[in-house]
């Protein structure tokens, strides 16, 4: 997952790759009891189905974290040094 595609998280993306690219997403996986450690080598969809999480709600939460992270980065960049 390249930095230019961070805002384009897809159900087919591998959990571990998403966490590596966007560390804040680990909280989303943990809140939904998605095994992001030993079970993180599968797609978001597979992990959600395996661990009993709603895929749509999970994707929404992941996109929300990315959006909030992007907004924080813009605010930091706009602050004078």
PAMARMAR-583351 format. One record per residue: residue number from 1; x, y negated, z of N, C-alpha, C, O in turn; residue in one letter. Coordinates in Angstrom, 1 decimal. Atoms other than C-alpha are relative to their C-alpha. Example, Ala and Ser with C-alpha at 12.3 -4.5 7.8 and 13.67 -1.06 7.14 Angstrom:
2
{pos: 1, n.c1: 0.9, n.c2: 1.2, n.c3: 0.0, ca.c1: 12.3, ca.c2: 4.5, ca.c3: 7.8, c.c1: 0.9, c.c2: -1.2, c.c3: 0.0, o.c1: 1.9, o.c2: -1.2, o.c3: 0.7, code: A};
{pos: 2, n.c1: -0.9, n.c2: 1.1, n.c3: 0.0, ca.c1: 13.7, ca.c2: 1.1, ca.c3: 7.1, c.c1: -0.8, c.c2: -1.1, c.c3: 0.8, o.c1: -0.3, o.c2: -2.2, o.c3: 0.9, code: S};
***
This chain:
81
{pos: 1, n.c1: 0.9, n.c2: 1.2, n.c3: 0.0, ca.c1: 0.0, ca.c2: 0.0, ca.c3: 0.0, c.c1: 0.9, c.c2: -1.2, c.c3: 0.0, o.c1: 1.6, o.c2: -1.5, o.c3: 1.0, code: X};
{pos: 2, n.c1: -0.8, n.c2: 1.2, n.c3: 0.1, ca.c1: 1.7, ca.c2: -3.2, ca.c3: -1.2, c.c1: -0.6, c.c2: -1.2, c.c3: 0.7, o.c1: -1.8, o.c2: -1.2, o.c3: 0.9, code: X};
{pos: 3, n.c1: 0.6, n.c2: 1.2, n.c3: -0.7, ca.c1: 1.3, ca.c2: -6.5, ca.c3: 0.6, c.c1: -1.0, c.c2: -0.7, c.c3: -0.8, o.c1: -2.0, o.c2: -1.3, o.c3: -0.2, code: X};
{pos: 4, n.c1: 1.1, n.c2: 0.7, n.c3: 0.8, ca.c1: -0.7, ca.c2: -7.9, ca.c3: -2.3, c.c1: -1.3, c.c2: 0.7, c.c3: 0.0, o.c1: -2.3, o.c2: 0.1, o.c3: -0.4, code: X};
{pos: 5, n.c1: 1.3, n.c2: -0.7, n.c3: -0.1, ca.c1: -3.3, ca.c2: -5.2, ca.c3: -1.8, c.c1: -0.5, c.c2: 0.2, c.c3: 1.4, o.c1: -1.4, o.c2: 1.0, o.c3: 1.6, code: X};
{pos: 6, n.c1: 0.4, n.c2: -0.2, n.c3: -1.4, ca.c1: -3.7, ca.c2: -5.5, ca.c3: 1.9, c.c1: -1.5, c.c2: -0.2, c.c3: 0.2, o.c1: -2.1, o.c2: 0.5, o.c3: 1.0, code: X};
{pos: 7, n.c1: 1.4, n.c2: 0.3, n.c3: -0.1, ca.c1: -7.1, ca.c2: -7.0, ca.c3: 1.5, c.c1: -0.9, c.c2: 1.0, c.c3: -0.7, o.c1: -2.2, o.c2: 0.8, o.c3: -0.7, code: X};
{pos: 8, n.c1: 0.7, n.c2: -1.0, n.c3: 0.8, ca.c1: -8.2, ca.c2: -4.1, ca.c3: -0.7, c.c1: 0.1, c.c2: 1.4, c.c3: 0.6, o.c1: 0.3, o.c2: 2.3, o.c3: -0.1, code: X};
{pos: 9, n.c1: 0.0, n.c2: -1.3, n.c3: -0.7, ca.c1: -8.4, ca.c2: -1.3, ca.c3: 1.8, c.c1: -1.1, c.c2: 0.8, c.c3: -0.6, o.c1: -2.3, o.c2: 0.3, o.c3: -0.7, code: X};
{pos: 10, n.c1: 1.1, n.c2: -0.9, n.c3: 0.6, ca.c1: -10.3, ca.c2: 1.6, ca.c3: 0.2, c.c1: -0.1, c.c2: 1.3, c.c3: 0.8, o.c1: 0.8, o.c2: 1.7, o.c3: 1.5, code: X};
{pos: 11, n.c1: 0.3, n.c2: -1.3, n.c3: -0.7, ca.c1: -11.8, ca.c2: 4.8, ca.c3: 1.6, c.c1: 1.1, c.c2: 1.1, c.c3: -0.3, o.c1: 1.3, o.c2: 2.0, o.c3: 0.5, code: X};
{pos: 12, n.c1: -1.0, n.c2: -1.0, n.c3: 0.4, ca.c1: -9.2, ca.c2: 6.8, ca.c3: -0.3, c.c1: 1.4, c.c2: -0.2, c.c3: 0.5, o.c1: 2.3, o.c2: 0.6, o.c3: 0.4, code: X};
{pos: 13, n.c1: -1.3, n.c2: 0.4, n.c3: -0.6, ca.c1: -6.3, ca.c2: 5.0, ca.c3: 1.4, c.c1: 0.3, c.c2: 0.9, c.c3: 1.2, o.c1: -0.6, o.c2: 1.3, o.c3: 2.0, code: X};
{pos: 14, n.c1: -0.4, n.c2: -0.9, n.c3: -1.1, ca.c1: -4.3, ca.c2: 7.2, ca.c3: 3.8, c.c1: 0.1, c.c2: -0.9, c.c3: 1.3, o.c1: 0.7, o.c2: -2.0, o.c3: 1.4, code: X};
{pos: 15, n.c1: 0.0, n.c2: 0.7, n.c3: -1.3, ca.c1: -4.8, ca.c2: 6.2, ca.c3: 7.5, c.c1: 1.4, c.c2: -0.5, c.c3: 0.4, o.c1: 1.5, o.c2: -1.7, o.c3: 0.7, code: X};
{pos: 16, n.c1: -1.3, n.c2: 0.4, n.c3: -0.4, ca.c1: -1.1, ca.c2: 6.1, ca.c3: 8.3, c.c1: 0.6, c.c2: -1.1, c.c3: -0.9, o.c1: 1.3, o.c2: -2.0, o.c3: -0.4, code: X};
{pos: 17, n.c1: -0.4, n.c2: 1.1, n.c3: 0.8, ca.c1: -0.4, ca.c2: 3.9, ca.c3: 5.3, c.c1: -0.6, c.c2: -1.3, c.c3: 0.3, o.c1: 0.0, o.c2: -2.4, o.c3: 0.3, code: X};
{pos: 18, n.c1: 0.7, n.c2: 1.2, n.c3: -0.4, ca.c1: -3.0, ca.c2: 1.4, ca.c3: 6.3, c.c1: 0.6, c.c2: -0.6, c.c3: 1.3, o.c1: 0.8, o.c2: -1.8, o.c3: 1.4, code: X};
{pos: 19, n.c1: -0.6, n.c2: 0.4, n.c3: -1.3, ca.c1: -1.6, ca.c2: 1.3, ca.c3: 9.9, c.c1: 1.4, c.c2: -0.6, c.c3: -0.2, o.c1: 1.7, o.c2: -1.6, o.c3: 0.4, code: X};
{pos: 20, n.c1: -1.3, n.c2: 0.4, n.c3: 0.2, ca.c1: 1.9, ca.c2: 0.9, ca.c3: 8.6, c.c1: 0.0, c.c2: -1.4, c.c3: -0.7, o.c1: 0.8, o.c2: -2.3, o.c3: -0.4, code: X};
{pos: 21, n.c1: 0.1, n.c2: 1.3, n.c3: 0.7, ca.c1: 0.9, ca.c2: -2.0, ca.c3: 6.3, c.c1: -0.7, c.c2: -1.1, c.c3: 0.8, o.c1: -0.3, o.c2: -2.3, o.c3: 0.7, code: X};
{pos: 22, n.c1: 0.8, n.c2: 1.0, n.c3: -0.8, ca.c1: -1.5, ca.c2: -3.7, ca.c3: 8.7, c.c1: -0.1, c.c2: 0.6, c.c3: 1.5, o.c1: -1.2, o.c2: 1.2, o.c3: 1.8, code: X};
{pos: 23, n.c1: 0.0, n.c2: -0.6, n.c3: -1.3, ca.c1: -0.6, ca.c2: -2.7, ca.c3: 12.3, c.c1: -1.3, c.c2: -0.3, c.c3: 0.9, o.c1: -1.7, o.c2: 0.5, o.c3: 1.7, code: X};
{pos: 24, n.c1: 1.2, n.c2: 0.4, n.c3: -0.8, ca.c1: -3.7, ca.c2: -4.5, ca.c3: 13.8, c.c1: -1.2, c.c2: 1.0, c.c3: -0.3, o.c1: -2.1, o.c2: 1.1, o.c3: 0.6, code: X};
{pos: 25, n.c1: 1.1, n.c2: -0.9, n.c3: 0.2, ca.c1: -5.9, ca.c2: -1.8, ca.c3: 12.2, c.c1: 0.0, c.c2: 1.2, c.c3: 0.9, o.c1: -1.0, o.c2: 1.9, o.c3: 1.0, code: X};
{pos: 26, n.c1: 0.0, n.c2: -1.2, n.c3: -0.9, ca.c1: -4.8, ca.c2: 0.8, ca.c3: 14.7, c.c1: -1.1, c.c2: -0.2, c.c3: 1.1, o.c1: -1.7, o.c2: 0.9, o.c3: 1.5, code: X};
{pos: 27, n.c1: 1.1, n.c2: 0.2, n.c3: -1.0, ca.c1: -7.3, ca.c2: -0.8, ca.c3: 17.2, c.c1: -1.3, c.c2: 0.5, c.c3: -0.6, o.c1: -2.1, o.c2: 1.0, o.c3: 0.2, code: X};
{pos: 28, n.c1: 1.2, n.c2: -0.5, n.c3: 0.6, ca.c1: -10.1, ca.c2: -0.1, ca.c3: 14.7, c.c1: -0.1, c.c2: 1.5, c.c3: 0.0, o.c1: -1.2, o.c2: 2.0, o.c3: 0.4, code: X};
{pos: 29, n.c1: 0.0, n.c2: -1.5, n.c3: 0.0, ca.c1: -9.2, ca.c2: 3.5, ca.c3: 14.3, c.c1: -0.1, c.c2: 0.6, c.c3: 1.5, o.c1: -0.9, o.c2: 1.5, o.c3: 1.7, code: X};
{pos: 30, n.c1: 0.1, n.c2: -0.4, n.c3: -1.4, ca.c1: -8.7, ca.c2: 3.9, ca.c3: 18.1, c.c1: -1.4, c.c2: -0.2, c.c3: 0.6, o.c1: -1.9, o.c2: 0.7, o.c3: 1.3, code: X};
{pos: 31, n.c1: 1.4, n.c2: 0.3, n.c3: -0.5, ca.c1: -12.1, ca.c2: 2.3, ca.c3: 18.9, c.c1: -1.0, c.c2: 1.1, c.c3: -0.5, o.c1: -2.0, o.c2: 1.4, o.c3: 0.2, code: X};
{pos: 32, n.c1: 0.9, n.c2: -0.9, n.c3: 0.6, ca.c1: -13.8, ca.c2: 4.8, ca.c3: 16.6, c.c1: 0.5, c.c2: 1.5, c.c3: 0.2, o.c1: -0.1, o.c2: 2.4, o.c3: -0.4, code: X};
{pos: 33, n.c1: -0.6, n.c2: -1.4, n.c3: -0.3, ca.c1: -11.7, ca.c2: 7.8, ca.c3: 18.0, c.c1: 0.4, c.c2: 0.7, c.c3: -1.3, o.c1: 0.2, o.c2: 1.9, o.c3: -1.4, code: X};
{pos: 34, n.c1: -0.6, n.c2: -0.6, n.c3: 1.2, ca.c1: -10.1, ca.c2: 8.4, ca.c3: 14.6, c.c1: 1.4, c.c2: 0.4, c.c3: 0.4, o.c1: 2.2, o.c2: -0.4, o.c3: 0.9, code: X};
{pos: 35, n.c1: -1.3, n.c2: -0.5, n.c3: -0.3, ca.c1: -7.0, ca.c2: 10.5, ca.c3: 15.1, c.c1: 1.0, c.c2: -0.6, c.c3: -1.0, o.c1: 1.1, o.c2: -0.1, o.c3: -2.2, code: X};
{pos: 36, n.c1: -0.9, n.c2: 0.7, n.c3: 0.9, ca.c1: -4.4, ca.c2: 8.2, ca.c3: 13.6, c.c1: 1.5, c.c2: 0.4, c.c3: 0.3, o.c1: 2.4, o.c2: -0.2, o.c3: -0.2, code: X};
{pos: 37, n.c1: -1.4, n.c2: -0.5, n.c3: -0.3, ca.c1: -1.4, ca.c2: 10.1, ca.c3: 15.0, c.c1: 0.2, c.c2: 1.2, c.c3: -0.8, o.c1: 0.7, o.c2: 1.1, o.c3: -2.0, code: X};
{pos: 38, n.c1: -0.2, n.c2: -1.2, n.c3: 0.7, ca.c1: -1.2, ca.c2: 13.7, ca.c3: 14.0, c.c1: -1.0, c.c2: 0.2, c.c3: -1.2, o.c1: -0.7, o.c2: 0.9, o.c3: -2.2, code: X};
{pos: 39, n.c1: 1.1, n.c2: -0.1, n.c3: 1.0, ca.c1: -4.4, ca.c2: 13.4, ca.c3: 11.9, c.c1: 0.0, c.c2: -1.1, c.c3: -1.0, o.c1: -1.0, o.c2: -1.3, o.c3: -1.8, code: X};
{pos: 40, n.c1: 0.0, n.c2: 1.2, n.c3: 0.8, ca.c1: -3.4, ca.c2: 10.2, ca.c3: 10.1, c.c1: 0.5, c.c2: 0.2, c.c3: -1.4, o.c1: 0.6, o.c2: -0.8, o.c3: -2.1, code: X};
{pos: 41, n.c1: -0.6, n.c2: -0.2, n.c3: 1.4, ca.c1: -2.0, ca.c2: 11.8, ca.c3: 6.9, c.c1: -1.1, c.c2: 0.3, c.c3: -1.0, o.c1: -0.9, o.c2: 0.9, o.c3: -2.0, code: X};
{pos: 42, n.c1: 1.1, n.c2: -0.2, n.c3: 0.9, ca.c1: -5.5, ca.c2: 11.9, ca.c3: 5.3, c.c1: -0.6, c.c2: -1.3, c.c3: -0.3, o.c1: -0.3, o.c2: -2.3, o.c3: 0.3, code: X};
{pos: 43, n.c1: 0.7, n.c2: 1.2, n.c3: 0.4, ca.c1: -7.7, ca.c2: 9.4, ca.c3: 3.6, c.c1: -0.9, c.c2: -0.5, c.c3: 1.1, o.c1: -1.3, o.c2: 0.2, o.c3: 2.0, code: X};
{pos: 44, n.c1: 0.9, n.c2: 0.5, n.c3: -1.0, ca.c1: -9.9, ca.c2: 7.1, ca.c3: 5.7, c.c1: -1.3, c.c2: 0.7, c.c3: 0.0, o.c1: -1.8, o.c2: 1.0, o.c3: 1.0, code: X};
{pos: 45, n.c1: 1.3, n.c2: -0.8, n.c3: 0.1, ca.c1: -13.0, ca.c2: 8.9, ca.c3: 4.4, c.c1: 0.2, c.c2: 1.4, c.c3: 0.7, o.c1: -0.7, o.c2: 1.7, o.c3: 1.5, code: X};
{pos: 46, n.c1: -0.2, n.c2: -1.3, n.c3: -0.6, ca.c1: -11.6, ca.c2: 12.3, ca.c3: 5.3, c.c1: 0.1, c.c2: -0.1, c.c3: 1.6, o.c1: -0.5, o.c2: 0.7, o.c3: 2.3, code: X};
{pos: 47, n.c1: -0.2, n.c2: 0.1, n.c3: -1.5, ca.c1: -10.5, ca.c2: 11.1, ca.c3: 8.8, c.c1: -1.3, c.c2: -0.3, c.c3: 0.7, o.c1: -1.7, o.c2: 0.2, o.c3: 1.7, code: X};
{pos: 48, n.c1: 1.3, n.c2: 0.4, n.c3: -0.6, ca.c1: -13.9, ca.c2: 9.5, ca.c3: 9.5, c.c1: -1.0, c.c2: 1.2, c.c3: 0.0, o.c1: -1.6, o.c2: 1.4, o.c3: 1.0, code: X};
{pos: 49, n.c1: 0.9, n.c2: -1.2, n.c3: 0.0, ca.c1: -15.8, ca.c2: 12.6, ca.c3: 8.4, c.c1: 0.4, c.c2: 1.0, c.c3: 1.0, o.c1: -0.4, o.c2: 1.6, o.c3: 1.7, code: X};
{pos: 50, n.c1: -0.6, n.c2: -0.9, n.c3: -0.9, ca.c1: -13.5, ca.c2: 14.8, ca.c3: 10.4, c.c1: -0.3, c.c2: -0.3, c.c3: 1.4, o.c1: -0.6, o.c2: 0.5, o.c3: 2.3, code: X};
{pos: 51, n.c1: 0.1, n.c2: 0.5, n.c3: -1.3, ca.c1: -13.8, ca.c2: 12.7, ca.c3: 13.5, c.c1: -1.3, c.c2: -0.5, c.c3: 0.4, o.c1: -1.5, o.c2: -1.1, o.c3: 1.5, code: X};
{pos: 52, n.c1: 1.4, n.c2: 0.4, n.c3: -0.3, ca.c1: -17.5, ca.c2: 11.9, ca.c3: 13.3, c.c1: -0.2, c.c2: -1.5, c.c3: 0.0, o.c1: -1.1, o.c2: -1.9, o.c3: 0.7, code: X};
{pos: 53, n.c1: 0.2, n.c2: 1.4, n.c3: 0.0, ca.c1: -17.2, ca.c2: 8.2, ca.c3: 12.5, c.c1: -0.8, c.c2: -0.4, c.c3: -1.3, o.c1: -0.7, o.c2: 0.3, o.c3: -2.3, code: X};
{pos: 54, n.c1: 0.8, n.c2: 0.6, n.c3: 1.2, ca.c1: -19.5, ca.c2: 6.2, ca.c3: 10.1, c.c1: 1.0, c.c2: -0.7, c.c3: -0.9, o.c1: 1.6, o.c2: -1.6, o.c3: -0.5, code: X};
{pos: 55, n.c1: -1.0, n.c2: 0.6, n.c3: 1.0, ca.c1: -17.4, ca.c2: 5.5, ca.c3: 7.0, c.c1: -0.2, c.c2: -1.4, c.c3: -0.3, o.c1: 0.7, o.c2: -2.2, o.c3: -0.4, code: X};
{pos: 56, n.c1: 0.3, n.c2: 1.4, n.c3: 0.3, ca.c1: -19.2, ca.c2: 2.4, ca.c3: 6.1, c.c1: 0.3, c.c2: -1.0, c.c3: 1.1, o.c1: 0.8, o.c2: -2.1, o.c3: 0.8, code: X};
{pos: 57, n.c1: -0.3, n.c2: 0.8, n.c3: -1.2, ca.c1: -19.0, ca.c2: 0.9, ca.c3: 9.6, c.c1: 1.5, c.c2: -0.2, c.c3: 0.2, o.c1: 2.0, o.c2: -1.2, o.c3: 0.5, code: X};
{pos: 58, n.c1: -1.4, n.c2: 0.0, n.c3: -0.1, ca.c1: -15.3, ca.c2: 1.8, ca.c3: 9.7, c.c1: 0.6, c.c2: -0.9, c.c3: -1.0, o.c1: 1.5, o.c2: -1.7, o.c3: -0.7, code: X};
{pos: 59, n.c1: -0.6, n.c2: 0.8, n.c3: 1.0, ca.c1: -14.5, ca.c2: 0.2, ca.c3: 6.4, c.c1: -0.4, c.c2: -1.5, c.c3: 0.3, o.c1: 0.5, o.c2: -2.4, o.c3: 0.1, code: X};
{pos: 60, n.c1: 0.3, n.c2: 1.4, n.c3: -0.4, ca.c1: -16.4, ca.c2: -3.0, ca.c3: 7.5, c.c1: 0.9, c.c2: -0.5, c.c3: 1.0, o.c1: 1.4, o.c2: -1.6, o.c3: 0.9, code: X};
{pos: 61, n.c1: -0.9, n.c2: 0.5, n.c3: -1.1, ca.c1: -14.4, ca.c2: -3.2, ca.c3: 10.7, c.c1: 1.4, c.c2: -0.2, c.c3: -0.5, o.c1: 2.1, o.c2: -1.1, o.c3: -0.1, code: X};
{pos: 62, n.c1: -1.4, n.c2: 0.2, n.c3: 0.6, ca.c1: -11.1, ca.c2: -2.7, ca.c3: 8.8, c.c1: 0.1, c.c2: -1.2, c.c3: -0.8, o.c1: 1.1, o.c2: -2.0, o.c3: -0.6, code: X};
{pos: 63, n.c1: 0.0, n.c2: 1.2, n.c3: 0.8, ca.c1: -12.0, ca.c2: -5.4, ca.c3: 6.3, c.c1: -0.1, c.c2: -1.3, c.c3: 0.9, o.c1: 0.6, o.c2: -2.3, o.c3: 0.6, code: X};
{pos: 64, n.c1: 0.2, n.c2: 1.1, n.c3: -0.9, ca.c1: -13.0, ca.c2: -7.7, ca.c3: 9.2, c.c1: 1.4, c.c2: -0.3, c.c3: 0.7, o.c1: 1.8, o.c2: -1.5, o.c3: 0.8, code: X};
{pos: 65, n.c1: -1.3, n.c2: 0.2, n.c3: -0.6, ca.c1: -9.6, ca.c2: -7.2, ca.c3: 10.9, c.c1: 1.0, c.c2: -0.6, c.c3: -1.0, o.c1: 1.7, o.c2: -1.5, o.c3: -0.6, code: X};
{pos: 66, n.c1: -0.9, n.c2: 0.5, n.c3: 1.0, ca.c1: -7.7, ca.c2: -7.9, ca.c3: 7.7, c.c1: -0.4, c.c2: -1.5, c.c3: -0.3, o.c1: 0.5, o.c2: -2.3, o.c3: -0.4, code: X};
{pos: 67, n.c1: 0.4, n.c2: 1.3, n.c3: 0.3, ca.c1: -9.8, ca.c2: -11.0, ca.c3: 7.0, c.c1: 0.4, c.c2: -1.0, c.c3: 1.2, o.c1: 0.9, o.c2: -2.0, o.c3: 0.9, code: X};
{pos: 68, n.c1: -0.4, n.c2: 0.8, n.c3: -1.2, ca.c1: -9.2, ca.c2: -12.3, ca.c3: 10.6, c.c1: 1.5, c.c2: -0.2, c.c3: 0.0, o.c1: 2.0, o.c2: -1.3, o.c3: 0.4, code: X};
{pos: 69, n.c1: -1.5, n.c2: 0.1, n.c3: 0.1, ca.c1: -5.5, ca.c2: -11.6, ca.c3: 10.2, c.c1: 0.4, c.c2: -1.0, c.c3: -1.0, o.c1: 1.3, o.c2: -1.8, o.c3: -0.8, code: X};
{pos: 70, n.c1: -0.3, n.c2: 1.0, n.c3: 1.1, ca.c1: -5.4, ca.c2: -13.5, ca.c3: 6.9, c.c1: -0.3, c.c2: -1.4, c.c3: 0.5, o.c1: 0.5, o.c2: -2.3, o.c3: 0.2, code: X};
{pos: 71, n.c1: 0.3, n.c2: 1.4, n.c3: -0.5, ca.c1: -7.1, ca.c2: -16.5, ca.c3: 8.5, c.c1: 1.0, c.c2: -0.5, c.c3: 1.0, o.c1: 1.3, o.c2: -1.7, o.c3: 1.0, code: X};
{pos: 72, n.c1: -1.0, n.c2: 0.4, n.c3: -1.0, ca.c1: -4.7, ca.c2: -16.5, ca.c3: 11.4, c.c1: 1.3, c.c2: -0.4, c.c3: -0.7, o.c1: 2.0, o.c2: -1.3, o.c3: -0.3, code: X};
{pos: 73, n.c1: -1.2, n.c2: 0.3, n.c3: 0.7, ca.c1: -1.8, ca.c2: -16.5, ca.c3: 9.0, c.c1: 0.0, c.c2: -1.3, c.c3: -0.7, o.c1: 0.9, o.c2: -2.1, o.c3: -0.7, code: X};
{pos: 74, n.c1: 0.2, n.c2: 1.3, n.c3: 0.7, ca.c1: -3.2, ca.c2: -19.5, ca.c3: 7.1, c.c1: 0.1, c.c2: -1.1, c.c3: 1.0, o.c1: 0.8, o.c2: -2.1, o.c3: 0.8, code: X};
{pos: 75, n.c1: 0.0, n.c2: 1.0, n.c3: -1.0, ca.c1: -3.7, ca.c2: -21.4, ca.c3: 10.3, c.c1: 1.5, c.c2: -0.2, c.c3: 0.5, o.c1: 1.9, o.c2: -1.4, o.c3: 0.7, code: X};
{pos: 76, n.c1: -1.4, n.c2: 0.1, n.c3: -0.4, ca.c1: -0.1, ca.c2: -20.7, ca.c3: 11.4, c.c1: 0.8, c.c2: -0.7, c.c3: -1.0, o.c1: 1.7, o.c2: -1.5, o.c3: -0.7, code: X};
{pos: 77, n.c1: -0.7, n.c2: 0.6, n.c3: 1.1, ca.c1: 1.2, ca.c2: -21.7, ca.c3: 8.0, c.c1: -0.3, c.c2: -1.5, c.c3: -0.1, o.c1: 0.6, o.c2: -2.3, o.c3: -0.5, code: X};
{pos: 78, n.c1: 0.3, n.c2: 1.4, n.c3: 0.2, ca.c1: -0.6, ca.c2: -25.0, ca.c3: 8.1, c.c1: 0.4, c.c2: -0.9, c.c3: 1.2, o.c1: 0.5, o.c2: -2.1, o.c3: 1.1, code: X};
{pos: 79, n.c1: -0.4, n.c2: 0.7, n.c3: -1.2, ca.c1: 0.6, ca.c2: -26.0, ca.c3: 11.6, c.c1: 1.4, c.c2: -0.7, c.c3: -0.3, o.c1: 2.3, o.c2: 0.0, o.c3: -0.9, code: X};
{pos: 80, n.c1: -1.4, n.c2: 0.6, n.c3: 0.2, ca.c1: 3.5, ca.c2: -28.5, ca.c3: 11.5, c.c1: 1.0, c.c2: 0.6, c.c3: 1.0, o.c1: 0.6, o.c2: 0.9, o.c3: 2.1, code: X};
{pos: 81, n.c1: -1.0, n.c2: -0.6, n.c3: -0.8, ca.c1: 6.7, ca.c2: -27.3, ca.c3: 12.9, c.c1: 0.6, c.c2: -1.0, c.c3: 1.0, o.c1: 1.5, o.c2: -0.6, o.c3: 1.8, code: X};
***
